[in-house]
Amino acid sequence: MSDLRMSINLVLNNELQSLSAHYPTNNITGTMVQNAAERLERFAPLLAYLFPELEKSQGIIESELLPLTHYSAYASKGGRFWLKGDYALAVAGSVKARGGIHEVLEIVDELSEKYCLMPNNSVIDLLSERALEVLAKYQVTVGSTGNLGMSVGIMAAALGMQATVHMSTEAKEWKKQRLRERGAQVIEHAGDYSQAVEVGRTEALADAFNHFVDDEHSISLFCGYAVAGRRLKAQLEQLQLTVDAAHPLFVYIPCGVGGAPGGIAYGLKEEFGDHVHVFFVEPEDSSCFAVQLQHLDQPGISIYDVGQQNQTEADGLAVPVASQLAVKEMRPRLSGVVVIGEDNLLRNLYLLKVQEGIQIEPSAAASLSGPQAIFDTAEGQQYLQQHGLQEYMHQANHIVWATGGSLMPDSEYQAFWKRGMALDKAYNKA
Ligand SMILES: *Cc1c(COP(=O)(O)O)cnc(C)c1O
């Protein structure tokens, strides 16, 4: 069927630098990521207290690495396939948990220093009447297509801070509703994601008691996301999976502004250097990171400048301009960007449920097309050849990052699932 949008294309990053020891240091350093990891650990007892669902993990929010054994699209490919289950991350239900929660905790650390809120050097001190009184005076503002708002909003509200989330038209109604239920203030904007962020930024910066979580520039967010790198390394070790020159690791992550996948990629490059190959995945009508890589002489270029419309069911990826912080960090590190036809999203969502029993949102489903870009495109084969990887592909590991979905209402999911099934039928007939 000719009107199915099932294309899978790969834009290689020509600036990818080899030799991990020589990655340039821009804004982010390994020490900063280390500090973020330590902060998330230090606050774990408080998180376990605030969120009963974290009791078992003692306050650490981390997801499982699940083997993909039945997913048919990979059946004839060499190597092993895994799914990183961030869709099930506690509290926030998405990849935004590590970054968003980290930034709120960093704000709390700063306020604690200023007002001496932890006199016993214990995060539990923050539950004292005096600490909660101080925190209640402060507001956290964020612009979001949905999931970042939920991560930041839920964490801030749990600590008694005020939370304001500026949302774009693409944001799903249930996400707005859920945030309001948790006590966050939701402000809706007629325009797209970039405009929502801009309004939030202007408002927050005019108020000394208001902190703006800046999805496009925040170093704190980025470092929180990057903690995923060392945590994944520990998981791979536990599974006795080797990552080295003869056992390459391929990772595919859905990309909106590039902050979450950029942070993860940064963390992974810190751990595995040249042996990890990180690819972002974007829908064809919102491919801001690919567009930016193809126009490096035009920083801040928008998808509208190249005729894209930002129409996609992947609400978390519906972003017109890439984060310049992420672009800067990714130029020497990212392998490439996979750009996929819109209909792959819901078909992947459907197939993952039927074949593996895993329920994710459309944004997360983008990553499932990643491996095909390596195996089935000329650019993918060119990449393997350039890096001398062909002879090792039978012992490669591939990780598709399933970035969100567990908080999605069932009725919403069912509607996507049905459309995905129809697309799969049409695809098989074509
Ligand atoms: C936010 C989000 C992404 C992409 O993260 P960016 O930082 O915007 O690039 C991917 N998947 C899901 C489910 C998200 O919520």
The ligand as a Tripos MOL2 file, in Angstrom:
@<TRIPOS>MOLECULE
LIG
   15    15     1     0     0
SMALL
NO_CHARGES

@<TRIPOS>ATOM
      1 C1         10.9100   13.1630   26.5720 C.3       1 LIG1
      2 C2         10.7930   11.8580   25.9580 C.ar      1 LIG1
      3 C3         11.7060   11.4240   24.9980 C.ar      1 LIG1
      4 C4         12.8160   12.2800   24.4430 C.3       1 LIG1
      5 O1         13.5290   13.0580   25.3800 O.3       1 LIG1
      6 P1         14.1170   14.4920   24.9340 P.3       1 LIG1
      7 O2         14.9020   14.9390   26.0920 O.co2     1 LIG1
      8 O3         12.9580   15.3940   24.6470 O.co2     1 LIG1
      9 O4         14.9140   14.2430   23.7180 O.co2     1 LIG1
     10 C5         11.5380   10.1570   24.4780 C.ar      1 LIG1
     11 N1         10.5380    9.3500   24.8910 N.ar      1 LIG1
     12 C6          9.6530    9.7300   25.8180 C.ar      1 LIG1
     13 C7          8.5690    8.7870   26.2220 C.3       1 LIG1
     14 C8          9.7480   10.9860   26.3790 C.ar      1 LIG1
     15 O5          8.8670   11.3530   27.2930 O.3       1 LIG1
@<TRIPOS>BOND
     1     1     2 1
     2     2     3 ar
     3     2    14 ar
     4     3     4 1
     5     3    10 ar
     6     4     5 1
     7     5     6 1
     8     6     7 2
     9     6     8 1
    10     6     9 1
    11    10    11 ar
    12    11    12 ar
    13    12    13 1
    14    12    14 ar
    15    14    15 1
@<TRIPOS>SUBSTRUCTURE
     1 LIG1         1 GROUP 0 **** ****
